[in-house]
Structure formats: C-alpha cells, structure tokens
Amino acid sequence: MEEYNILICDDEQPIIDLLKLYLHDETYRIFEASDGLKALDILKKEAIDIILLDIMMPKLNGLDLIKRIRDSFHKPILIISARTSLSDRLLAYDIGADDYITKPFEPLEVLAKVKARLRNKAAHENKITIGDITLSLESCMLKVKDETYELSSVEFKVLRLFMQNAGRVFAKSQIYEAGWEVEYFYDDNSIHVIINRLRSKVGADRIQTIRGLGYRFCKEE
C-alpha cells in the first residue's frame, strides 16, 4: 500500500493534534508546521502529497503561502480556516486552493476530503511512491532519488508486491508466486538473485530479511 505524506500547517497546536488523531493511519506520514515559513521549508525537503493549512498564521499567512507554493509545487491544498466570508473563500480558490473548510470543522469530513484527493492523485499518477523511491505501474520503471532503472518482468512484479504492501512480511513461496506466477513451489536461488538485484537498486536496508519467515519492504530507511 502506498504511503502518503501530509503537511498540516496551523498555528494552533490543538488543531494540528486533532487532525493528526483522525488522520493517523499506517499509510499516512504527518508533517506539521506552526507558520508558513516552516511549511515552505518542509515542502522543499519532503515529498508532500497534500497540504492542509490555515489562513491566519505568523511569519507567512496562508494566502501568501499558497502563492509561494503555486510558484514551485503542484500539490492539492485544502484550507481549514475560521474566516468564513464568501470573499475569503473565492480569493483562496482564485490563488490556487483546491478546497476550503471553515472552522469549527468536522474531522471526518476533512478525512474524507483528504482520501478523495489522494485517490484522485493516485489515479492520475498510476505509480507507487515511498520516500525517494517511485515505481511506475505503467512503464515498469523504477526511480530512486535521481537514478532511473529499467526492471525485468520478475523484478517489477516482486517490487510491486513489496511496495504495495510495505511493512508486511512475505514468505518465499508468496514472493515466487508473485514474480514467476507459479504456485506451490519456489526456487531459493532465484529468489535470492532477485532480492539482491532489487537491493542494489533501492538500497540494501530497504528490503529486510526476516529470519525464518521471509522478506519485507521497509517504509523508512
């Protein structure tokens, strides 16, 4: 399952904590910022998939932050603000916001909107991204940081299995069935070769050997 990075930007820590509570999920990695400048710094360093932000923030307010974001990034932006006037909402949409929720808000509505945006993003991109590793499901190409690799059919199928289920342990028989599409028996040497090939591309620490069980793809380095 693909992991998504969510940035929450609000100068009220209780709001951030509430959103984190409802957005807490093994497929979401939450980043938080209490002002617009810190949010920009996070965006430059992390592969953020969706941004939740307030308008009234110190150092750099939400509207100016959106303008700065739109100069360099194409990320879904969902505003959560106490400013409820029509003019505020129209201005936010005009400068690049994708959605606008007023405070006080229903956390489940925010969660639903985040899920919908991420589903739409995934449908258009048709790829799996975990950290600095991206696997294209269309071209079967692998990108790790600035390096791009062409995968064999078996390498692609095994890596897709791992990345779609990051953190889950797979037995050798399951890996063999996914890669070679043959059930009930597996070849240790073939699996060992494929695992080593994938490790040479994604990093040795990314694919862990779980003694007596099999292998798993780590979400974090």
Secondary structure, 3 states (H helix, E strand, C coil): CCCEEEEEECCCHHHHHHHHHHHCCCCEEEEEECCHHHHHHHHHHCCCCEEEECCCCCCCCHHHHHHHHHHHCCCCEEEEECCCCHHHHHHHHHHCCCEEEECCCCHHHHHHHHHHHHHHHHHHHCEEEECCEEEECCCCEEEECCEEEECCHHHHHHHHHHHHCCCCEECHHHHHHHHHCCCCCCCHHHHHHHHHHHHHHHCCCCEEEECCCEEEECCCC
